[in-house]
Amino acid sequence: MRDGTLERIFRRWQVWDDDQGELFKRVAGPDIAVEGVAGTQHAPLQRGSVLAYLPSLGRAAAITALLSVLSMAVAVGLGLVVASGRVYGAAPLRAATTAYVEVIRGTPLLLQLFVIYYGLAGVVRLPAFLAAVLGLGLNYAAYEAEIYRGALEAVARSQPEAARTLGFSEMQILRLVRGPQALRLALAPMTNDFVALLKDSSLVSVLTVVELTKQTAIYATNVGNWIVPGALCAVVYLAMSLPLARLGRRLERRLGRGTA
C-alpha cells in the first residue's frame, strides 16, 4: 500500500475505492507489524479508521439494496411467466419451463454468475452490475415460479369452474378469481425469498461488484482485522433483513388465520 502496488492491483480489477487511500492514512502507522503471508497483524483499530469506513459502508449497503430490489423485480416478472407457462401452457411450453426450473434449481448460483459474466464474455461483455442483476434474477425466478405455481394450484378447483359457468374467460378467471387468491398465498414465501436473495447478493463480489461484503473485505484487508469490519457488516445486513423477516412472519400468521 505504501508504494502504490496495492492501489494498482485494485484498480486493475476495478475494486479500488477512493476512500481506501484516506483510510490507510488514518489506520497505518509506524508500529505496523507483518508476520508472514497468512498472519498479517496490524495495530489495533483506531476510532478514526472506523468512522472513515462508514461512508464506504453506506454506499456499499445502498448498492446491495438496489441490486437486491432489481434482481427481485426480474425474479418476480420472469417467475410469473414461467409459472403461467407451467400451469396454462401447451405441452412443449410446459416441458421448456419445467426444464428451466430444474436446471436453475439444480446448479449452484455461483456457477451461474460465472457463466453469465465470464462465460458469455466472448459473445457479449455485460457490465458487472447488470450481470449480477441478471444472475440473481434468473436464479430466483425459478424459485418464484414454483411458489406461484403452487399458489395457483392451491386455489379450489370449484371456484374457476363456477366462474366458467358464469361466462368468464380464462384470462378473466386468472385476473379476477384465481390470481388474487394465489397472490395472497404467495406473499409470505415471496418475502422470505427476498431475504434470502439479499444475503445471496454477497456472491456477486466475484464479478467485481463492490457491494457490502466486498467492501467489508477490502476494508478488513487494509487494516488486517476482520472483527470490527465483520461486525459492522453483519449489523447492516441484519438491519436490512430483520424487518423483512418479521414482515414475512406477520404475513404467514395473518394468512394462516384467514385460511383457518
HELIX and SHEET records of a PDB file:
HELIX    1   1 THR A    5  ARG A   12  1                                   8    
HELIX    2   2 ASP A   19  VAL A   27  1                                   9    
HELIX    3   3 ARG A   47  TYR A   88  1                                  42    
HELIX    4   4 ALA A   91  ARG A  105  1                                  15    
HELIX    5   5 LEU A  109  PHE A  114  1                                   6    
HELIX    6   6 VAL A  115  GLY A  119  3                                   5    
HELIX    7   7 ALA A  128  ALA A  154  1                                  27    
HELIX    8   8 SER A  158  THR A  165  1                                   8    
HELIX    9   9 GLU A  170  GLN A  172  1                                   3    
HELIX   10  10 ILE A  173  ARG A  178  3                                   6    
HELIX   11  11 GLY A  179  ASP A  200  1                                  22    
HELIX   12  12 SER A  201  LEU A  207  5                                   7    
HELIX   13  13 LEU A  212  VAL A  223  1                                  12    
HELIX   14  14 ILE A  227  THR A  259  1                                  33    
END                                                                             
